[in-house]
Amino acid sequence: MFLDPHTFPFVAALEAHWSAIRDECLALPADSYDPWVQREMYGEGWSVYGLHAFGTPIPAALERCPRTAAALAAIPHLTTAGFSRLAPGAHIQPHKGWVTTVYRAHLGLVVPDACALRVGTETRAWREGETLVFDDTTEHEAWNRAATSRTVLLFDFARPGCEHLAQDEPPPEVRAMIEARGGRERP
């Protein structure tokens, strides 16, 4: 299910800085992104540039994006954040997330036509400078049918009432990625 993003006070400030966040994202070298590890969900075409990994900041990545880092610092109980890029023709298959203590948000940064996110029975298109908030444990899928990449700032934050609960344990392949990196961005 989608939620009204403006019920979360930090969203307006985040959206006010979207163009600076987009500019930092676009300044990153293309090879800074890594394929998301759960390949069974998408095959090819989904890559991420991590900024926060399950409660742990990635200092080198945040230093490369200081305005994005400042905007993320204003999000209460942030757990995960990064730039998420979906290549032309990519389709993240229907799936459910495992983290029951957070909501997921996408701030549209580069959004061509023919890209959308389905959560439950509702489908919405991303819009540059606007935030979608949804329950990641509801079945969802995303696609990019455009000729250019779609990029969003993806982030998770604690659901109201879950701020002090322990985070859910990620699947083994995600845990292995986190441990291999030691919570750090690659050089």
C-alpha positions in Angstrom: 0.0 0.0 0.0 1.1 3.5 -0.7 1.0 6.1 2.1 0.6 9.8 1.9 4.2 11.1 1.9 3.2 14.4 3.5 2.1 12.8 6.7 5.9 12.5 7.3 7.2 16.0 8.2 10.7 15.4 6.7 9.4 14.9 3.2 8.8 18.5 2.3 12.4 19.5 3.3 13.8 16.5 1.3 11.8 17.5 -1.8 12.9 21.1 -1.5 16.5 19.8 -2.0 15.8 17.3 -4.7 17.6 19.0 -7.5 20.9 19.3 -5.5 20.5 15.6 -4.6 19.9 14.7 -8.3 23.0 16.7 -9.3 25.2 14.8 -6.9 23.8 11.6 -8.1 24.4 12.4 -11.7 28.0 13.5 -11.0 28.9 10.0 -9.8 30.9 7.8 -12.2 28.6 5.2 -13.9 30.8 2.4 -12.5 30.1 3.5 -8.9 26.9 1.5 -9.0 26.7 -2.2 -8.1 24.0 -4.7 -9.3 21.6 -5.4 -6.5 22.4 -8.8 -5.1 19.0 -10.4 -5.3 19.3 -11.0 -9.1 16.4 -13.5 -9.1 14.1 -10.5 -8.8 15.2 -8.7 -11.9 17.9 -10.5 -14.0 19.7 -7.4 -15.3 19.4 -3.7 -15.1 18.9 -2.8 -11.4 21.9 -1.2 -9.7 22.5 0.8 -6.5 24.9 3.2 -5.0 24.7 2.7 -1.2 24.8 5.6 1.3 23.5 3.8 4.4 23.3 0.0 4.8 20.9 -1.3 7.4 21.6 1.3 10.0 25.3 1.8 9.1 26.4 4.9 7.2 28.9 4.4 4.4 31.3 7.3 5.0 33.1 7.4 1.7 29.8 7.4 -0.3 28.3 10.1 1.9 31.5 12.2 1.5 31.0 12.2 -2.3 27.4 13.4 -1.8 27.5 16.0 1.0 24.2 17.7 0.2 22.5 14.3 -0.1 24.1 13.3 3.2 22.8 16.5 4.9 19.2 15.8 3.6 19.4 12.2 4.8 20.6 13.3 8.2 17.3 15.1 8.6 15.2 11.9 8.2 14.4 10.5 11.7 15.3 6.8 12.2 16.8 6.4 8.7 18.0 2.8 8.3 18.9 2.4 4.6 19.5 4.8 1.7 21.1 4.9 -1.7 20.6 5.8 -5.3 18.6 3.2 -7.2 19.0 3.0 -11.0 16.7 1.0 -13.2 18.1 0.6 -16.8 15.9 0.8 -19.9 13.8 -2.4 -20.2 14.5 -3.5 -16.6 11.7 -5.1 -14.6 11.9 -5.9 -10.9 9.5 -8.8 -10.6 6.7 -8.9 -8.1 8.1 -9.6 -4.6 7.7 -8.7 -0.9 10.3 -7.1 1.3 11.3 -8.7 4.6 11.7 -5.6 6.8 8.5 -5.2 8.8 9.7 -2.2 10.9 10.2 0.3 8.2 8.5 2.1 5.3 10.3 2.5 2.0 10.4 5.8 0.1 11.6 6.8 -3.4 12.4 10.4 -4.2 12.2 10.8 -8.0 15.5 12.1 -9.4 15.6 11.2 -13.1 12.3 9.8 -14.3 11.5 9.3 -18.0 8.0 8.4 -19.1 7.0 4.7 -19.1 8.3 3.9 -15.7 6.1 2.8 -12.8 5.8 1.2 -9.4 3.0 -1.2 -8.5 2.3 -1.7 -4.8 -0.6 -4.1 -4.1 -3.3 -3.3 -6.7 -2.2 0.4 -7.2 0.3 1.6 -9.8 1.9 5.0 -9.7 4.5 6.7 -11.8 7.5 8.4 -10.2 7.8 12.2 -10.7 11.0 14.1 -10.4 11.2 16.0 -7.1 8.3 14.0 -5.6 8.4 11.2 -3.0 6.5 7.9 -3.0 6.2 6.1 0.4 5.0 2.6 0.6 4.9 -0.6 2.6 7.7 -2.8 1.2 6.1 -5.9 2.7 3.2 -5.5 0.3 3.8 -7.2 -3.0 5.3 -4.7 -5.4 7.2 -4.5 -8.7 8.8 -1.8 -10.8 9.6 -1.4 -14.4 11.3 1.0 -16.8 9.9 0.8 -20.4 11.7 4.0 -21.4 14.8 4.4 -23.5 16.8 6.0 -20.6 17.5 5.0 -17.0 15.3 5.9 -14.1 17.0 6.9 -10.9 15.5 7.5 -7.4 16.9 8.1 -4.0 15.6 5.0 -2.2 15.5 5.1 1.6 13.9 3.2 4.5 12.8 4.8 7.8 11.2 3.4 10.9 7.5 3.0 10.9 5.8 5.0 13.6 5.8 2.9 16.8 8.8 0.8 15.6 11.6 3.4 16.1 13.2 1.5 18.9 12.7 -2.0 17.7 15.6 -4.2 16.4 15.8 -4.3 12.7 14.7 -7.4 10.9 17.5 -9.7 9.7 18.1 -9.4 6.0 18.2 -12.5 3.7 21.5 -14.4 3.5 22.6 -12.9 0.2 22.0 -9.3 1.4 23.8 -10.0 4.7 26.8 -11.4 2.8 27.0 -8.2 0.7 26.9 -6.1 3.8 29.6 -8.2 5.6 31.8 -8.3 2.5 31.7 -4.5 2.3 32.1 -4.1 6.1 29.5 -1.3 5.8 31.9 0.6 3.6 31.6 1.8 0.0 34.1 0.2 -2.3 37.2 2.3 -3.2 
